[in-house]
Amino acid sequence: MKADHLIEMANQIGMFFDSLPDREEALTGIAEHIRKFWEPRMRRRLLAALDGEGEQAGFTEIVLASLTKHREALAPAAA
């Protein structure tokens, strides 16, 4: 799956949670949604994009904050 599509999907999730009045709840909600509903290879690719040169530009601020804060919980277990 292409990183730009995953980033777009993550940003859509972020738009939903951005409406919550509690910022911490929003950041946690984004990460929990991605952890629960995205398969490990999607999460791996999303985190690789987070580390990639120039790809971070596609993330909204709230999604970038959520992925950074909850990175450990989002990283799939090693096989």
Secondary structure by P-SEA (a helix, b strand, c coil): ccaaaaaaaaaaaaaaacccccaaaaaaaaaaaaaccccaaaaaaaaaaaacccccccccaaaaaaaaaaccccccccc
